[in-house]
Every structure is written in C-alpha cells, then in structure tokens.
Amino acid sequence: MNRLVPDPEHPGAYFVRMDGIDHSWIDPDDPTRLEFDYMQRIADVIDAHAPEGDRLRVLHIGGAGMTLARYVAATRPTSAQVVLEPDQELTDEVRSAAPLPKNSGIKVRAVDGRAGVAAIRDGWDADVVILDAFADASVPAELTTVEFFTDLRRILARDGVILLNVTDSSPFTYTRRVLAGVSEVFPERLLSAEPATLRGRRFGNILVAGSALALPTAALARAAARSVFPYRVLHGQQLERFGSGAVPFTDATAQPSPEPPGGRTFFR
C-alpha cells in the first residue's frame, strides 16, 4: 500500500500517511515549507541554534518523508545529516516519488533509533538530535528512557540540543515522565505545545528540548507566539511545576506514548 499520498491542494507535494495518520508533509520543490506546526517549532530551535547557512551535524531518529532533513539541507548546505529509519520500504517509496536533492549530505540508515545511536562513535559531536519516531501511532518505549538519553548525550556536541516530538493529552502522565528522564541527563530543558493541548482540550504534539547549556527560550517563545497556530513555551519554574513529582522512564519501566483517541489524525 502506498504511503505517499499526493496533496490535492499543492501539486508535487505529498503526505506520508500510515494507519490513517499523516506523519509528514513534503514539497520537494520547496523544502523550507513546513506545513506541520510542530515541525515549524523544531525548525525554530534549529534556526536559533546556528545562523542560516552555518554547517550543522544533525541526527534524525525517525525518517518518514525526511522533511526536516530536507529543510536543513536547504537552509544549511554541506551539513552532515544521518537519518535512522528502520522502514526500508518506506524510505524506498520516498526516494522514488520525492528523491532527495543531489549532494544533500543526507545519509539514511535502515536501523532503529536505539541500535543506530549505539553504533555511533563517542564524540560524534552532533549539533542537533531530532527524535520524531512513531510505530503504530506511538513513540517507541525504548526511545524515552534515561539510558537512551544518556547515550544521546554521549554523541552530542558540548552545546548540542536534543528535540523530542511526543504526543499526549491531559493529565500528561506520559510527557511528564519523558521530561523527568530528560531532566536526569540535561540541566537545561523546555517544553512547547499548543495552548489547547496544554489546557487539556485536545490530544496533540508536545515538543521537549534538552541541552547541557542554556537554551534560547526567549527567542523561541517569541517565534512560537507569532506562529499562525501559536504554541506556548514552558521553561524555568513553569516547567518545574508541570513536571513536579514525575518518575523518569528506565529501560525496565518504559512505555510507548498514548495512541490518539479514536484513531484521529493528530499531527499538524
């Protein structure tokens, strides 16, 4: 079954649709166009981390249409990027319908995130790690544990940042445990989501960022607030209150993220 579905409103663009859920949107002719709001917020972090044009080393855990890898290749040519995507059939379909640009610097490895990160050498010095991986509409349990976050820090540059896209709804039991795990490894964190999601009105995407050094929270909050669909950024005491009392996931206690209610499409 084809998982690349043409977008009838944008000729040449595609949705990556699996199990009735749109996981990604790509326009090979305009890779800087990010239709999903959470991807725009991830791009905000990338853009705040380094000026446009600066070379980055980026690891993507989860590939789908490789939307964000295409974005980085377009805005920061010569960047070195590795995509860990275990679904080789999906990658082949994407490459066939929407080929990556020549000399993009994007390397795709048919391996899951846990094994792929473990195989990366110490001191690889990734500037950004983006975790946007789903299986059966849930984030795989093994990708949100303290042990895995510790392995990510092993391959990060000193000022590197990790970005996680998870999905949840109030009372955010899952997200709070993920945040607790990030907090065990990274002293600086922030969380971003649509206000309606944070108020418990909808199931949605929640972004969690972690770094050893200070994150540009003020700049990211401004960018999120002026978006067409504004996001709210939590950090400092607000974030501490949000995550208070949560126990991090470990390899022994890990759980996948909640599935969307009623199988509804939730990525935007």
Helices and strands as residue ranges (DSSP letters): E 4-6, E 14-18, E 21-26, H 37-49, E 57-61, H 67-75, E 80-84, H 88-97, E 106-109, H 113-118, E 126-131, G 141-143, H 146-155, E 156-168, H 173-185, E 188-193, H 195-198, E 204-211, H 217-225, E 232-234, H 236-243, G 261-263
